[in-house]
Amino acid sequence: MLYRDADHWRAAPSKRVLVYGMSGLGKTHMSTTVRDSGTWFHYSIDYRIGTRYMGERIADNAKAEAMKVPFLRDLLMTDSIYIGSNITFHNLSPVSTYLGKPGDPAKGGLPIDEYRRRQEQFRQSEIAALNDTGYFAERALQLYGYPNFICDTGGSICEWVDPADDHDPLMTTLSTVALPIWIKGDEAHTAALIARFDKAPKPMAYQPEFLLDCWTTYLSETGEAQDKVDPDTFVRWTYARALAHRQPRYEAMARWGVTVTADEVASLNGEADFVNLVAAALERRGLAA
């Protein structure tokens, strides 16, 4: 690992970490906490995806919808208006809106083939953004003078790696430029995430094989036609299965770095807390070795 023990971590003049885990367990809270200290560069994978790798597709999709309205179409065709996505660290909705949900078009759903196409676009974009981590860590130091760096990943990172492969290309690359930190939740956190998702189901990225299995199983159990599936009902049905699918993958990835709990992350109040948290995680890892 990048830091062999707690003492090495504390003494390092430049600290680099990569945080991952299910959305809602504290990745953004951790990133914001250290960024606010003024010495950490916050690299958001979802922001990079939305601005660099999928920005044009997101804008074109919005334009395509506007072109269906004669008034807006005339303005677009004469370059009288401009349509673009206003993605920020605090508003990544354009990315999830583009991803969408499969099902009945009358309820805002996408045909499954188009949905799979967008899923593949996202997969490629997220892998590319993750592979940019080392570049941004160096850029943060050389260009802006930030000695410390945190990469805030998306919850779907575990879908694009082979956790059983000690030489997985993505994790091997990432662990050489930053210390991976898994935020681990317990059963209570899982129940809370499911309850929250049930109130406001959001688009997600899935491993292609997992998505295919869920889609075919759902159609078989409900007997519904593909174009009659309620998009929100399907993603609600899929969410708990996605959590169960991801948990062992996250756990297997933990050997590339350290593990902290969601409760520990929730208690962070500043950079010193974070440094101590990672030091304690490194100590735990050393005792378990």
N, C-alpha and C positions, 0 to 999 in steps of 0.2 A: 504494500500500500504506500501511498504518498507520504504518510506520517506513520512511523513504526510504533510509536507509543505516545502517551499523554504529554510527556516532557518535550518530545520532538515537536508535537503539535503546538504547544504553548510557546515554544521558542521560535517557531517558524516566522520569519519576517513577512512572508507572503502566504496567506492561507487560502486554499481553493477547495470548495466543496460542491457536490452535486446532490440535490435532495430529491427523493422520489417516494411515491406512495399514492394511495387512493386520494382523489380530489375530495377536499373537505376535512382532511386530517391535520392541516397546518403548514403545508409547504409555503404558501404565500405569506402567512403570518411570520414564519421563520425568516423568509427572504426580506420582508419589509422591516423586520426588527433590526437585522444587521445593516441593511441599506441605510436606514435612518441614522446610523452612527457616523456616516460620512466617509468611511474608509473602505466600503464594500461596493463592488460593481454587481448589479443584479441583472443576470442574463435570463430572460424569460423565454422558454422554448415556445410556448403558445404565441407570444408576441412576435417572435422571429418567424414562425410559420405564417402568421397572418399578414406580416408586412413584406417578407422577402419571398417566401415560396408559394403562397397561395393568394397573395394580395390581388393579382390581376384576375384570377378566377373569381374571387369574391366580388370584385367590382363589376366584372362582366356579367355575373349572375344577376346583380342588382339592375344593371342596364337592360338585360333581357326582359326583366319584369316590367321595367319602365316603358320599354318599347311596345308593350301590349296596350298602353294607354295612349290614344291618338294625340292628346295635348302634349304629353311628355315626349312622345316619339318625335314630333315636329321640332321641339326644342333641342333634343339630342342630335338630330340629323343636321341641325344648323349650328351646332356647337354653342348653343345659347345657354346651356346649363352643363354642370359637371356633376357626375355621380362618382363617389368614392366611399370607402369604408373608413370610419373614424375609430380605428383600433388604438386602445391605450392599455397600459398595464392593468387598469381597473375595469376596462370594458373590452372583453375579448369576444363579445357576442357575435360579431360578424363571422368568425371562424365556425362557431357551433351552428349558426343559422345556415351557413353554406353546407355543412355536413348533413344537416337535416335528419329526418326519420323516415323509414320506409312505410308504405301503406297507401291508403285511400287519398288520391289527389284532392278530393273535395274537402278533406280534413287537414290539408297541408302536407300530406305524405308524398314521398318520391317513389317512382317505379323502382323495383328492387335492383334492376340492372344499373340504373343511374345512381342509386344509392351505393352500390358496390364500387362503381367507378369513382365516386367521390371519396369513399373509404380508402381506395388504393392511392389516390392523390394525396390524401392526408398521411398515409403510411410512409410514402416516399418523402414527403415534406418533413415529417417529424424526424426521420432518420437523418436527413440532411442537416436539419437544425441541431440535432444532438452532436453530429460530427463537427459542427462549427464551434463546439464548446472550447476546445483548445485555442482556436484562433481568437475568440472573444476574450479569453483569459489573458492572453498576451496583449491584445489590443487595449484592454482595460488598463493594464499597467503602463504600456509604452505610450499610448496616446493620451490617456486621461489621468494617469498617475495613481490609479487605485491599486494599492498593494494586495487587497483581498478580493475574492471573487466567489459568488454563489450562483450556481445554475439551478433554476427553478423549473423542473421538468413537468410534463403532463402525466396524468395517471396511466396513460397507455404505453409508457416506455417498456413495460414488461411484456407487451404483446410482440415486440419486434426483436427480442433477444431469445437465445436458447439458454435458459438458466442451467441446464444440465451440462453444457459445454464449458469446460474450464478455459477454453480459448475463444469464447464467443467474440467475434470481431468488434461489436459495438461496446460491450462492457470492458473488453481489454483496452480499447482506445480511451474510453472515458476514465477508467481508473488510473491511467497514467498521467492524466492532467488535473484530476480533482478527486477528492475523497468522497465516494458514494455514501450517502446517509439515507437509510430507510426509516420512514416514520411508520411505526407499527401501531395499528389499532387493536382493540379487544372486541369482544362480542357486543358490548354496550355501544361502542363506537359504530360497529357495523349496523346494528339496529337503528341507531340515530341517522346514519347515512341513508338507509333504505326509507325511513319515514320521511326524511327531507326530500329525497328524490321522488317519492310518491306524490308529494304536494306539488312539485314543479319538475316534471321529467324533462331532462335535457339531452341533446344529441351526444353520443359517445363514439369513440373509435374502437373497433373490435378486430381481433385477429380473424383473418378471413375464414379459417376453418371453424372457429367458434361461432361466428355470425351465421354461417351456412347451417350449422347444426341447430342453432336456436330458431332460425327462420323456418326450416323444414319441420322441426318438432312443433312449433307454434301452429303452423298451418294444419298439421296432422291432428293436433289436439282440439283445435277450434273448428276445423272444417271450413274455414273462411277462404275465399278467393284472395289472391295476392293484392288485388286492387280494392279490396273491401276491408283490409286490416286497419283498425284504428291505430294510428302511429304512436300515440301516447300510451295506449294499452300495451302495445308490443314492447316498447322500451321499458315500461314499468315491469313487465313480466321478465324481461331479460336482465334487469339490473342486479337482482340478488344473485343470479347465476353468474354474472360477470364478476361480482365480488368474490364468489367462491372459486372462480376460475383463476383470478389474479393473485389471490392470497398466497398459494404455494409458489407461484412464480416469483413474487416479491421476496419471499423467504429464501428461496434458492439463490437469488441475486445478492442477498445480504453478505455472502462470503467475500464479495469484492470490497466491502467497506465495513461500516458500523451500523448499529441499530439504536434508535431512540424511540420512546413511546409518544403517542399523541398527547397524553397528559403532560409529559415533560415539556413538549413543544408549546403547549398552551400556556405554560407558566413563564415563558421567556419574557423578560422586560427590557432587555438591552444586550449589547454586544458581549459584555462580560458574562452574562448568563449563558449565552450561546457558546462561548469559548469553553466555559466550564462543563457545559452539557456534552460537547464533543469529547473533551478530555475524559469525562466519566465513561462515555461509551467506549473509548479506546482502552481504558482500564478494564472494563468488563470483558472486552474481547480478549485482552491479554490473559486474564484469569481463566477464561474458558478454553484457551488454546492448549 
